[in-house]
Amino acid sequence: MSRPRILMLTKDVPWPRTNGYRLRLASQVEGLARTGDVHLVALSRDDRASAGDKPDSVRLQRYDVLPYPRRDGRAVQLVRWLSSRRPRRLVGGEWPKAVPGILDRVDPAPDLVWWSHTDAWVAMRDHVEGTAILDFDNIESARIAHR
């Protein structure tokens, strides 16, 4: 029996484990890697982050670390957010700009897609098929209500 092909799309690298999100993400990656063949695609704002930071004990099929695309200016971001009915994270524009570079690297039909947060899912859901798990630690409806 073959192992499931799992695509993980994350907003940061899991290693080194320097904050709560990375601790949580590393545990998820490590658990999924025991279950299937994981292709991890991580956006990172850290110029020093690389796939080489992965512990040798974690076996991944593939690990790509991509820089976040350049952000629009703050004024453009603010106008886009204020004129939208979406949470700020979903109108930031970074994930949509990253889609072409990600699509060049991934299998568009894995057995499972693990979306780390809603912004990745919103930007790429029409480009990648497969059973999906949308993992988020913030309740977006509460963010909208807060706004």
N, C-alpha and C positions, 0 to 999 in steps of 0.2 A: 504494500500500500504506500503510495507516495505521500509526502508531507504537503500540507496546504501551502500555497504561495501567498504570502502576506505582505502587503504594501503598507508602510507606516509613513505618514506625512506629519511632520512636527514643526513647531515654531522655534525650536532651539535644539541644541545637541544635548544628549543625556550625560555625557562625560566631559570633563570631570564633574562630579556630583557636588556642585558648589551652591545650590539653592534648592528650595522645596520642589519647584517644578522639575528640575533635573533629577532629583532623587526619585520622584514619582515616575517620571518618564523612563529612567534607567530600569526601574523594577518592571514596568510594562514591557519594555523591549526585551529584557532578559527572559521574562515569562513566555512571551510569544515566540522567542527564538528556540525555546525548548520544545515548542509545539509544532512549529512550521519553519519554512524557509523565508526569512524576513529580508525585505529590501527596505531599508530605512533611508528616507530623504528628509534631511533636516535643514531648515533655513537657520542662519546664524548671523548675528551682528558682530560677533567676535572674530576679528581677522585671524586670530591664532587658532581658532577651532579647526579641527581636522578629523578625518576618519581614523587617523592614527591614535587618537585619544581613547579609542575603544579598548576595554580590557581584553586580553587574549582569551579569557575564559568564555567570552560571549561570541558565539558563532553566528554571523549574519551572512546571508547570501550576497548582499551588496550593501554598501553604506556610502551615501553621497551627502556631503556637506556643501551647501550652496549659500553664497552671501545673499542677505536680504537685498532686494532691488532698492535703488535710491528712492527715498521718500519725497513726496511733493512738499512744497513749502508749507509752513504752518498755516498761513492765511488760506491757502487752497484747501488744506485738510479741514479747517474750521468751517468754511463755507459749505463744503461737501457734506460734512456731518450735520450742520444746522439745517440744511435743506433736505435731509434724509429722515426717514422714520426708523432707521436702523441704528443699532449700537455703534459707537465710534469704531470699535474693532473691525466691524464689517465694512466700513466705508474708508478705511485707511489706504487702500489701494496697493499694498505691498504684495499680497498673495496673487491678485490678478496679474500683476506684472511678472511674477515668477513662473506662471503657468507654462509658457513656451519652453523655458529651460528645463522644467520638471518633466514635461511630456516627452522630451527627447530621451529621457533616461528610464522611464518606467514602462512596465507591462500595463496596457490599458484595461486588462481584464484579469486581475488577480483573483484568487479565491476569497480573500478578505482584504478590506481596506480599513485601516485604523486611522481615523482622522483625529488629530490632536487639536481640538478647539474648532469652533464654528467657522472662523475666517478661512481656514484651509478648505473646509467642506463647501462653503458658499462659492469659493473661487473655482474649485475643480470638480465639483460633483457631476457636471455634464461631460467630463472628459475621461473619467475612470469608472468602470463598471465593476460590480462585485458586491457581495454581502458587505455591509458597512457597519462599523461601530463608530459612533460620534462621541468622543470623550471630551467632556468639558467640565471644568471645575468652577465655572462662574455661571450663574443663572442669568441668561441674556434678558429675559423678560423683566427681571428685577433691575437690570441696568437701564432698560428703556424707561421703566417707571421712574427711576431715580432722575433720569434726564428730564 
